[in-house]
């Protein structure tokens, strides 16, 4: 597996609302850049995160998407899609969503990334794709791509080799987490298993609250 494209976004207005006042700044328009690009615990150098409440931060510092998923979307949508279309930082030659679990690692030179969550679609993605129904399409396509935290900083450039190292602990698959974001689990054992994995904080907090409510009524 290797890096096909390194993508960085600057703050740009995102249209698509009912009025011009609905426009807001976003960093979802990622464009290929030449390297090497430094990667810290906060993400790629020069990359903009428009809304830090819902995006970015140490647990979602780097977003990955694969060329097999691009090929599927191009066939489904009937149009070409350039690297960075989905807002990913690194476009990889091979990436199998179904094979990934929380805690899996990707080594790229000195850089080490750890999978923390699947990408959960939002209205910003629908606007970026120019399709109000795209959130639903993205959900049912089940090709989310992983968010990662940075365990060891480094740099990246096109052509770099990427090594995937499966998590050695109890495997909670990325797709299981993706599914439970739409149909939340109400089983304490399932919630405990999810929380035992290195799950991103934004997805962890609701599960902690759900488990506390279950245990409080037991």
Buried (B, 14 or more C-beta within 10 A) or exposed (E): BEBBBBBBBEEBEBEBEEEEEEBBEBBBBBEBBEBBBBBBBBBBEEBBBBBEEEBBBBBBBBBBBBBBBBEEBEEEEEEEBEBBBBBBBBBBBEBEBEEBBBBBBBBBBEBBBBBBBBBBBBEBBBBBBEBEEBBEBBBEBEBBBBBBBBBBBBBBBBEBEBEBEEBEEEBBBBBBBBBBBEEEBEEBEBBEBBBEBBBBBBBBEEBBEBBEEBEEEE
